[in-house]
């Protein structure tokens, strides 16, 4: 883990490992010959896929959605749904400038893939299933809508404009979190793989953490309340700690269990489990303590 210095911070660069990659989704598609794109866009097929994937990979929850293009698609982005060897990914960007990005409407929760996905969450909860909703961060969402080079340049050259754009995406992400909670979901994961220190650079990563990430998580905590937990990606955790906007904590566990089981156990006890990548389905915690993080106030 290399350390990179920003303004007054030292942000560790977390490098994803092979065990962090979730290849289980594609294996389930191939094994059961599931139909694409139906498994991403139709409620009945999404539901079937989610339950099969949980069973196949021995998870304590159903993971929804199966990729990181849902939010951008709900904002009008172009998504290619892939096949049995590659999952959904961005097609041609719909925005060519930051001005066009600012003009995009908010997420549509009442139609299309987003509606079907939220309906699946409700149905799974009715059936007694635990659900993990995978929420993407701003850079990951924008990666489907615009060439990210415009974002990186904007952070460096026009931070005031970017602060406004970050404020807009924050509003949409918080709206989504509310809808997810309404659907009965108790567990959310948050990751922004396109917004790592390696991509942004130390100075821009520090700016984004102070301007967006910490304030967003503080507001998300109000929505989570005592009913939900949000699992943070190690990249986000290192950015919070490196900028002194996150403080480590612990959540006691009743015994040895997998990290995924520990995150379910943490619901109602800790808002931000943050020990490792959530994709490590078989990794066990043996010391009876789940690492968490507390978000401090940001003074951007």
LOVO-579974 format. One record per atom (N, C-alpha, C, CB): x, y, z; residue in one letter. Coordinates in steps of 0.05 Angstrom, whole numbers, plus 5000, padded with zeros to 4 digits. Glycine has a CB too. Layout:
BEGIN
XYZA
...
//
This chain:
BEGIN
501749765000X
500050005000X
501850255000X
498150005024X
501950394978X
503550634977X
502150874988X
504350684948X
503651054999X
502551295010X
503051534992X
503651355039X
501051694987X
501351924970X
500352174984X
499751884943X
502052384983X
501452624998X
499752814982X
504052755007X
497652924996X
496053134984X
496953394995X
493053084989X
495053575003X
495753825014X
497053785042X
493354005017X
495353725062X
496453665088X
495853385097X
495153865108X
495353205077X
494452935084X
496352735073X
491652895073X
496052485082X
497552255072X
495452045067X
499752165092X
494751995041X
492651805034X
493951545024X
490751925013X
493351325037X
494351075028X
492950985003X
494050855050X
494350864985X
493250774960X
492650474962X
495250824936X
490150404965X
489350124968X
489349994940X
486650094982X
490749784937X
490849634911X
489049394913X
493749554903X
487049384896X
485149154896X
486748894891X
482949194875X
485948684905X
487248424903X
485348234888X
487948314931X
486448004879X
484747814865X
482347724881X
486347564858X
482647704907X
480347624924X
478247844926X
481247534951X
478948084918X
477048304919X
475148304894X
478448574920X
475848154874X
474348154849X
471947954852X
476048074825X
469648044844X
467247874846X
466747744819X
464848044855X
467947514815X
467547374790X
465047184791X
469947204782X
463947164815X
461746974819X
459247034802X
460946984848X
458747294796X
456447364780X
456547224753X
456247664777X
458747254739X
458947144712X
458946844712X
461547244699X
460046724733X
459946424736X
457146324738X
461646334760X
455446474753X
452646394756X
451146424729X
451246564777X
451746634714X
450546674688X
451146444669X
451446944675X
453746364669X
454546144652X
453445874661X
457646124650X
453545824687X
452645574698X
449645524692X
453145564728X
448045724696X
445145694693X
444045794666X
443745834716X
445945884649X
445245984623X
443046194625X
444345754604X
443446394642X
441446604646X
441446794623X
442146754673X
439046904617X
438747074594X
439747364598X
435847084585X
441347464580X
442247744580X
440947884557X
445447754578X
439848124561X
440048304584X
437748264605X
440048584575X
436048064601X
433648044619X
434448034648X
432147794611X
436647904655X
437447884683X
438148154696X
439747694686X
438448354680X
439048624690X
436648814689X
441348744674X
434648754673X
432548944668X
429748854674X
432649034640X
429248594678X
426648484684X
426448374712X
425848274663X
424448454727X
424248394755X
424548084760X
421648484766X
423047924746X
423047634751X
425847514747X
421047494733X
427247604727X
429947504721X
432047614741X
430747564692X
431747864748X
433547984768X
433247834795X
432848284773X
430747774802X
430147634827X
431447354827X
427147614831X
431047214805X
432246944802X
435246954804X
431246814776X
436447134789X
439347164788X
440447224816X
440147384769X
439147404830X
440147484857X
440147244876X
438347704868X
437947084875X
437846854894X
439746634886X
434946744894X
440046584860X
441946384851X
444846464859X
441746344821X
445446724855X
448146814861X
448746794891X
448547104852X
446846854907X
447146834936X
447746544944X
444646934951X
446146364933X
446446084939X
449045964929X
444145924928X
449746034905X
452245934892X
454646014907X
452346024863X
454746274916X
457046384929X
456946384960X
457546664919X
454746254970X
454446214999X
454646485015X
456546025009X
453146675005X
453046935018X
450746955038X
452747164997X
450947135058X
448647165076X
446647365066X
449647255103X
446947465041X
445147665030X
445047634999X
445947945038X
442947744987X
442747774958X
443948044950X
439747744948X
445748044931X
447048284922X
445448414899X
449948234914X
444748664902X
443148814882X
444349104881X
440148824889X
444749224858X
444849104831X
447348934827X
444649324809X
447748824803X
449948644798X
452348784786X
449148424780X
452149044782X
454349194769X
454149484779X
454049184738X
455649664766X
455849944776X
454950144754X
458650004784X
452850074739X
451850254719X
448950334724X
452050134691X
447750234746X
444950274751X
444250574753X
444050134776X
445750714770X
445151004775X
445351164750X
446951114797X
447551124734X
447951274710X
445751214690X
450651214698X
444850964688X
442750884670X
440151034677X
442250584670X
439651064704X
437251204713X
437451504708X
436851154742X
439751604700X
440151884693X
440351924662X
442552004707X
439751704648X
439751724619X
442251624605X
439252004611X
444051514620X
446551414608X
446151174591X
448551354630X
448051134572X
447950904554X
449450664567X
449150974527X
448150444569X
449350204582X
449249974563X
447950134608X
451449834559X
451549584544X
451449364564X
454149564526X
449549174561X
449048974582X
450848734581X
446248894580X
452548714561X
454548494561X
453348224555X
455848484588X
454748014565X
454047734559X
455047564582X
455147644532X
455447304576X
456247124598X
459247154605X
455846834589X
460747314590X
463547354596X
464147644606X
465247294572X
462347824602X
462748104611X
460148224620X
464048274589X
460148354643X
457748484653X
457148754641X
457948514683X
455148894650X
454349154639X
456649354642X
451949254654X
456849524622X
458949734622X
458049974606X
461649624612X
459450184608X
458750434595X
459050414565X
460350674606X
457150534550X
457450574521X
458250864517X
454850494506X
457550964494X
458351244487X
457251444507X
457451314458X
458951624518X
457951824537X
455852004524X
460251994547X
453952094541X
451852264531X
452552554535X
449152204544X
454652614550X
455552884555X
458352934544X
455452944585X
458753164533X
461353244522X
462653464537X
461053324492X
461353564558X
462453784573X
461153784601X
461954064559X
462453934619X
461353954646X
458654104646X
463254104665X
458254284628X
455754434626X
453454234619X
455954654605X
454054054600X
452053854593X
451553664617X
452953684569X
453553594632X
453253424655X
451453564676X
455953354668X
451753824680X
450053974698X
447153974690X
451154264701X
446753954663X
443953974653X
442453714654X
444054064624X
443853494661X
442453234663X
440353234685X
444553004668X
438153104679X
436053084700X
436852874721X
433353004687X
435352874743X
435952694764X
435252404758X
434452774789X
435752224777X
435151944773X
432151894772X
436451774796X
431351724754X
428551644751X
428151384766X
427751614721X
426551394788X
426051164804X
423551014796X
425951244833X
422051124778X
419351034772X
419050874746X
417451254771X
421250834732X
421150674707X
423750544702X
420350864684X
423750364682X
426250244673X
427550064693X
428150454665X
430150024689X
431649844705X
431649914735X
434549824695X
431750174741X
431750254769X
429150164784X
432050564771X
426950214771X
424350124783X
424349824788X
421950204766X
425149674767X
425249384769X
427049294792X
426149254743X
429349424795X
431249354816X
430149404843X
433849504812X
428949644847X
427749704873X
425449514880X
426849994874X
423949444859X
421749244864X
422848974872X
420049214838X
425148894861X
426348644869X
427248654898X
428848584851X
428348884906X
429148924934X
426748884953X
430349204939X
424548994946X
422048964962X
421248674963X
419849144951X
421248544941X
420348264940X
422248084955X
420148174911X
424748124953X
426747964968X
426347994998X
429548034960X
425848245006X
425348295035X
422748165045X
425348595040X
420748165027X
418248035034X
418647735038X
416148085012X
420547625022X
421147345024X
423047275047X
422247244998X
423847475062X
425547435085X
428547435079X
424847175097X
429247525054X
432047525047X
433347785056X
432347505016X
435847765064X
437448015069X
438448105042X
439847955089X
438548365038X
439448485013X
441748675017X
437048634999X
443848645001X
446048845000X
445649004975X
448848705001X
445149264978X
444949444955X
447649574949X
442649664959X
448649534925X
451249644918X
450949934907X
452749464897X
451850124922X
451650404913X
454350494902X
450750584937X
454250624879X
456650734867X
457151024874X
456550704837X
459751094874X
460451374880X
460351544855X
463251384892X
460851814858X
460552004836X
462251944811X
461252274845X
464851884815X
466551844792X
465651594776X
469451814800X
464751384791X
463851144778X
461251194762X
463450924799X
459451354774X
456951424760X
457651594735X
455051574779X
459251794739X
459851974716X
461451834694X
461552214726X
462851624701X
464451484681X
462651374658X
465951254694X
460051334664X
458151244643X
456951474628X
455951074656X
457051714640X
455751944628X
457552134613X
454452104650X
460152134620X
462052334608X
464852214609X
461852604623X
466652304592X
469452234594X
470552354620X
471052334569X
471552184637X
472352274664X
474652474663X
473252034680X
475952504640X
478052704638X
476952984643X
479452694610X
474353024636X
473053284640X
472753334671X
470353304626X
472153124685X
471853144714X
474553204727X
470752884726X
476653064720X
479253094731X
480353374726X
481252884720X
479853474701X
480653744694X
479053954710X
480353794664X
476453904713X
474754084728X
475654114757X
471953994726X
476353894770X
477253904798X
479754084800X
477753624809X
481554064781X
484054214782X
483554514774X
486154094763X
482054554753X
481854824740X
479454984750X
481754794710X
477154854754X
474755004762X
473454874786X
472755024738X
474754874809X
473654734832X
470954834841X
475554754855X
470355094837X
467755194845X
465555074828X
467655504842X
465955044802X
464054914785X
463754624793X
464854934755X
465954484799X
465754204806X
464454164833X
468554084807X
464754354851X
463354334877X
460354344873X
464254574895X
459454504854X
456654514847X
455654254835X
456054744828X
457254134817X
456553884805X
456553654825X
458453814782X
458553654843X
458553454864X
456053484882X
461153484882X
455253724887X
452853774903X
450353654890X
452454074908X
450253674863X
447953564848X
447953254850X
448053654819X
450253124847X
450252834848X
449852744877X
452952724838X
450752904896X
450152834924X
447152814929X
451553034944X
445753014919X
442853024923X
441552774911X
441653274909X
442452694887X
441252454874X
441952194890X
442252434846X
444452174900X
445251934914X
443751914941X
448251944919X
443252134954X
441752134979X
438752064973X
441952404993X
437752164951X
434952084943X
434851784938X
434152234917X
436851674925X
436951384920X
437051234947X
439351314903X
438651324965X
438851184991X
436151185005X
441051335009X
434751395003X
432051405015X
430251195002X
430751685012X
430351174976X
428650974962X
429450694969X
428951014931X
432050644972X
433050384980X
432050315007X
436150374979X
432050505025X
431050455052X
428050405052X
431650695071X
426550555035X
423650505032X
423150215023X
422450705013X
424950115007X
424649844996X
425249625017X
426349804972X
425949715041X
426449515062X
429349425065X
424749285058X
431049525048X
433949445049X
435249545075X
435449545024X
436849375087X
438249455112X
441249475109X
437549255134X
442249385086X
445149375082X
445949495055X
446249085085X
447649695055X
448549825031X
451649815030X
447550125029X
452749775007X
455649815004X
456250054987X
457049554992X
458450194994X
459150434979X
461950414968X
458850694996X
462350444942X
464950434930X
465050634906X
465650154921X
467350744902X
467750924879X
470450854866X
467651224888X
470550624853X
473150524842X
474350704822X
472750244830X
472650864807X
473751054788X
474751304801X
471551124767X
474451324827X
475251564841X
477451504861X
472951694855X
479351344854X
481551274872X
483751484871X
482750994866X
485551474891X
487851654892X
489651614868X
489351624918X
489751374858X
491451314835X
490451464810X
491651014829X
487851484807X
486651624784X
486551924788X
483751514779X
485652014812X
485352294818X
488052434824X
483452334841X
489852294837X
492252424847X
491652514876X
493052664829X
493752544892X
493452604921X
491952864926X
496052614934X
492653074912X
491453334918X
488453334911X
492853554902X
487753224888X
484853224880X
483253024897X
484653144850X
484652804906X
483252614923X
482652744950X
485052364927X
484552894960X
483953034986X
481753234982X
486553174995X
481753384960X
479653574955X
476853444954X
480153734929X
476753214940X
474253074937X
473252954963X
474452844916X
475152854979X
474352745005X
473252955024X
476852605018X
474453195023X
473453415041X
470953535030X
475653625044X
470753565003X
468553704991X
466053524988X
469353804964X
466553274981X
464253094976X
464052854996X
464452994949X
466052684997X
465752425009X
464952445039X
468352275008X
466452595055X
465752615083X
463052745088X
467952775098X
462452975075X
459753095079X
457552905069X
459653355063X
457952765047X
455952575037X
455352355058X
456752455010X
457552245069X
457152025088X
455852125114X
459851895094X
456452365122X
455152475146X
452052495141X
456252755153X
451352595117X
448452615110X
447252335107X
448052775085X
448752155095X
447751875092X
447251745119X
449851705076X
448951815139X
448651705166X
445951775178X
450851805184X
444952015172X
442352105182X
440151935170X
441952405175X
440451855145X
438451685131X
438651395141X
438851695101X
441151305145X
441551025155X
440250985182X
444550965156X
440551185200X
439451165226X
440450915241X
436451165226X
438650785256X
439350535270X
438350295255X
438150545298X
437350335230X
436050115216X
437850005194X
433550215204X
440050145187X
441650065164X
444650085171X
440950225139X
446249955154X
449149985155X
450150025127X
450549745169X
452350175123X
453550225097X
456450135099X
453350525089X
457149925083X
459849815083X
461549985064X
459849515074X
463850075073X
465550255057X
467850105045X
466550485074X
468450165020X
470750055005X
473350155018X
470650144975X
475449985020X
477950075031X
479150325019X
479949855029X
478650374993X
479650614980X
478450864994X
478950614950X
475850844999X
474451075013X
475451095041X
471351025012X
475750875055X
476650875083X
479451005085X
476750595094X
481350935068X
484051045069X
483951345063X
485850905049X
482151435045X
481951725039X
480951875064X
480051775015X
478951755078X
477951885102X
479951905124X
475451735112X
481451685128X
483451685149X
485751865142X
484451395154X
486551865116X
488852025107X
488352325109X
489551955079X
485852405109X
485052685111X
484152755139X
482952755091X
484352565157X
483452595185X
480552655187X
485052815199X
479052535168X
476052575169X
474652315177X
475052665141X
476252115183X
475151865193X
476751755217X
475151655170X
475251645236X
476551535260X
475751245263X
475751705285X
477751075267X
477250785269X
475750715295X
479950635269X
474050515292X
472550405315X
472250105313X
469850535318X
470949985332X
470549695332X
467649635339X
472449555351X
466649415327X
463949315334X
464349025344X
462049325310X
463548965369X
463948695379X
462148495364X
463348685409X
463248255360X
461748035346X
461347805366X
463247945321X
459247655362X
458647435381X
460447195378X
455847345377X
462047185356X
463846965352X
465146975325X
462346695355X
466446765317X
467846755291X
465746745269X
469746515289X
466146905248X
464346915225X
465747035201X
461747065232X
464547015178X
465647145154X
465247445156X
464447025128X
466747595140X
466447885139X
463647955131X
468548015121X
462547825111X
459847885102X
457847825124X
459247715077X
458147615138X
456347555161X
456647765183X
456947275172X
459147855187X
459648065207X
458248325200X
462648105211X
458248395174X
456948645166X
453848625170X
457448695136X
452648395166X
449848365172X
449448385202X
448848085162X
451248265217X
451048275246X
451248565257X
453248105259X
452648735242X
453149015251X
450749195248X
455449125236X
448749115233X
446449275229X
445149355256X
444349135211X
444849605261X
443749695286X
445849745307X
441849495296X
448349665302X
450549695321X
452749885311X
451749425327X
453149885284X
455150065272X
454250145245X
457949915270X
454550405238X
453550495212X
455350445189X
452950795214X
458050435195X
459950415173X
462050195178X
461350675169X
461249935174X
463249725174X
465349785152X
461949445170X
467949735158X
469949815139X
472549665142X
470450115141X
472449405145X
474849255150X
476349165125X
474249015167X
474749095104X
475948985080X
473949015057X
476948685084X
474748915034X
472848915011X
470548735016X
474348834984X
468148815010X
465748655015X
465648414997X
463248825011X
467148404976X
467148174958X
468647934969X
468348244931X
469947964991X
471447735003X
469447555019X
473747835022X
468047395004X
465847245015X
466747035035X
464247114993X
469146925032X
469946705050X
471846795072X
471246495034X
472647045073X
474547135093X
473247155120X
475847405084X
474447025140X
473347025166X
474647225185X
473546745178X
473047315204X
474047485226X
474047305251X
472147735231X
476447265262X
476747065283X
477147195311X
479146895277X
477547455312X
478147585338X
475647705351X
480247795334X
473347665339X
470847775352X
470448075350X
470847695380X
471948205332X
471748495329X
471648575300X
474148635343X
469648725292X
469248835265X
470249125265X
466348815256X
472149185247X
473149455245X
471049635232X
475749465230X
470649875243X
468650065233X
470050335230X
466150085251X
468550525220X
469750795219X
467551005226X
470850855190X
468351205239X
466551425246X
467351665229X
466651495277X
465351795217X
465952025200X
466052285216X
463752045177X
468152425214X
468452685228X
467252905211X
471452735234X
467153145222X
466153375207X
468253465187X
465453605227X
467353535163X
469053635142X
469253945144X
468153545114X
471554045140X
471954335139X
473354405113X
473554445164X
471854375091X
473054415064X
473754705060X
471054325043X
//
